[in-house]
Every structure is written in C-alpha cells, then in structure tokens.
Amino acid sequence: MGTQHVHAGWDAQDPHGSIVPPIHASTAYAHATHADLRDLFARRREGFAYARSGNPTTRVLEERVAALEGGAAALAVASGQAATTIALCALLAPGTHLVASERLYGGTTEFLTDTLADLGVEITTVDPWDLTAWERAIRPETRAVLVESLANPGCEAVDLDAISAIAHARDVAVVVDSTLATPALYRPGDHGADVVVHSATKYLSGHGAAMAGVIVDTGRFDPRRCPERWPRLTEASARFGVVFADERGPGCTPLLAYARAKYVTDFGATLPAASAHAVLQGIETLDLRMARISATAADLADWLGSQAQVARVNHPSAPGRPDARIIARDFPRGTAGVFSIDLSGGEAAAEAFCDALELCTIAVNIGDVRTLACHPATTTHSHLPPARRAVCGAGDGTVRLSIGLEDVEDLRADLARGLAAASGISALAA
C-alpha cells in the first residue's frame, strides 16, 4: 500500500511532466466551443466547468483516497464535517431513519441530533457493541447506519463485519467514519462498509495545515437493488434531467454523482485546490507516520495505566476492553494515536494536567505530527447533555490525547509533568 500512498492518481501526466500534482488555482475552465460547455452542464460529457464542483487537483486526491480504500470512487469536500453531512444527506430523506453508534465525535452527534433532525430524519443511537440492539433499532424506514471504525475520543472498535451483515440483510447502507484508523491501518470496505468518510484534516493531511473531507463509495452500494428505497437515485431527476443510478464510470458512482451535483454545489462545500495539494503531500508519508504514531501511543498508554493519578486508560491495549477481540482480528498494524485518560479529581485535575504540559499542545485537532491534548467535556463534546457526554466517553476528568511524532521519552516526561500537577488537585479534592 505504501506505493499507492505516493503514486495513486498521478503519473506526471501534465504537459510539463511535473512529478508532484500541481495546484490548479483557477475558478473556471475554458472550453473550445459552446457545445462543449453545454454538454458538460447537461451531464453528457466529463470535465471541469467551475471549481465549486471540482478541479483537477482535487480529482487526484479523490483517485488516491479511493485507491487506498479499495473503493470505486471518492468525492473530496471542504471538511470532515462536510463529508459526513453530504454522505448522509445523499442517503437520507425526510421521513427516513438513521441508526448510529452512541460513541461518536461530539460534532457528529450534534449534527445528527440537531441539524439532521431539523431536516426530518429520525435518529436512534445504540451501544456499538450490542448487536441485538442494532437488529432491534433497524426498521422499514431505516436507510443507513453510522459508526466510527475507531471512536473518538476513547478509540473503541466495532465489529463492522457483524453490523454490516445486520444492515445489509435489511437493505440498509453502512456508513463508516474512518478518520482515526485511516486506510493505512484499516479499510472499512473490506468489512462490509458501503460508504467511508474521512476528515482529511486529520491523519491524511497530518500536519495541521489544511482542512478537507473525503467520501468514498466502496462500490457495494447499488440503489437499483431496492429502487423504491432510493427514489432520488433511481428515478429521473427533474432538476438535472438524468437518472443518477445510470451514472457510472471512472471516478463516478450513482451516489457520488448525486452528492456532487446536488449537495457539493448547493452547500458550496468546495475543497480548495491548495488544500487538496496539502493533503496529497501528507498522504505520501501516511503509512510511515501511522506506524510510528501507533507504536508510541501504545507505549504511552501502557505506561499511563501504571500511574496512580490515572483512574482509567481508554486505549485498545488497556486490560478488560470489550473490543479486544475485534482489535486483535482487525487492527494488526495498530490503532493510531488518539486515546483518552480519565483522571481522578474531575475537571479541575484535567485542567491542571493540561496547563502543566510544555511539549504537548492544548488544541482540539487530532492526527497532527505534534502531540495535542484537550478536555472533551468542555470543548469537542461541550454542547452535549452530561448523560450523552458520558456515553461518548467524555467525562469530567477525561483528557484526550493525540500522539504525534515526538520522541516517546520526551512525551513521557511531559505527561508525567501533567500527572504531577493533577495529583495535587486530586489530593486537595480528597
């Protein structure tokens, strides 16, 4: 796979032989004749007209991520949140139903329970490890299920093979946010996923310098199998004059053709060419970064588990995890660098811990080459009710860590500094 990280989607094919995909910083694209541009808008030919719906640089990114995921095609958008929003809007309509894991990133949970609910979609959340709960939650109007391959912030894995089998038996699409795992560690399509979304802002970019999102169609989703469930794809579109289920070809699937034509265009969720270029450069080292980061995170998680100030380590390697079997089976290459610790002493201890850090940066991003720390309960999950925060693994004393590429001994020393500060607060509370 390392070869695809560097070469997929590009073969020095521009007129100048550039070995690095160039940044196409143009808002519009010229055409030789009126008929050429007319046919492009009529969806009778491929090409670029206006950068709001795509450009040659983002096309390379789409092809590369699709190749890494083993998918049929991909669609690059402005952010990870845009990727989740557009993927779900393309699958769900007013009056339909979504079943989602209880353990999701806070921003995703807010979108589901607030904005998506405003659009007339009903949401049911379930314990991701309770397969009976998944079976019971799916009903005739359910169109999709949503999980994270590794959940944020506790890095919990799900039995995607089993969940996919349950969903597909009821003709329900499986959507997986695989931001934390990345295709370097795990490919959801190999375990039944129909759609994979990434916040490419995180590990794919890897350097905290660009925002982007990617939607991958793994090739499993066929709206023609149950046309009555997906009328927006299988019936003629009054607006576009086509049946999207008929749109297939290189870099195109019915779902992504519809998503690009309608939602990327209408929402204006355009990925700038410069951001696509930054993500492409990040992907070139993804395989190497994920191996190093995963190993460092596992080392630090093991050490943190032996520290008196830490009540619990939420890392896949921690003893007694209910997902241990899944991790051993599905993640032989590691589980990335995001995990959390629960400190005795609640928010005050978490605040003292974070403020004492000198090498680690207090920030809400993840997947950076720099190690980052934050308190989810007052940041990424702060707008959720306390009970919902607790279910997501964002307790009062929880600190999320995103391990970077620093030397493990330097990180251990810095985390020890934070633990010492938290210990003083815990002693006062006692």
Secondary structure, DSSP 8 states (H G I E B T S, - for coil): -HHHHHHTT-SS-STT--SS------SB---SSHHHHHHHHTTSS---SBGGG--HHHHHHHHHHHHHHT-SEEEEES-HHHHHHHHHHHH--TT-EEEEES---HHHHHIIIIIIHHTT-EEEEE-TT-HHHHHHH--TTEEEEEEESB-TTT--B--HHHHHHHHHTTT-EEEEE-TTTHHHH--GGGGT-SEEEEETTTTTT-SS----EEEEE-S---GGGSGGG-HHHHS--TTTSS-GGG--BTTB-HHHHHIIIIIIHHHT----HHHHHHHHHHHTTHHHHHHHHHHHHHHHHHHHTT-TTEEEEESTTSTT-TTHHHHHHH-TT---SEEEEEETTHHHHHHHHHHH-SSSEE-S--S-SS-EEE-GGGTTTTTS-HHHHHHTT--TTEEEEE--SS-HHHHHHHHHHHHHHHHHHHHHH-
